[in-house]
Amino acid sequence: MGDLMAGIQVGIEGEGAPAAAEALLEIPGISGSYEVPTQREGTLAAIATIIGIVGGAVALAEQIRKWYQEWHKSHPGKQFDVVILDPDTGNRILLEEATIEEITEILKSISK
């Protein structure tokens, strides 16, 4: 597709998804962008693409986990799902169930 840099795609669904994507990309050491796909009625979604990381993958994985937990806490009772797409395997991982190790492995795929 002529994509120079394969990034890590993070699909965010739920209340305030674009703001959540913005907050994710504001984590120091993470660079990327996000887009809001054309919505069906009532669908709230954003897709963040992490194209680069600076610093340790483990520390950033912990930050991403923390970002997820804090967002979840601050929007009680609201649907909030985050799926990370592993660029190497094409596997989709639900952030809710992901371990720090799994997130770290995915981040390492773009820190090469």
Summary of the structure (lengths in Angstrom):
residues: 112
radius of gyration: 13.3
end to end distance: 20.9
largest distance: 40.6
contacts: 319
relative contact order: 0.23
helix: 35%
strand: 28%
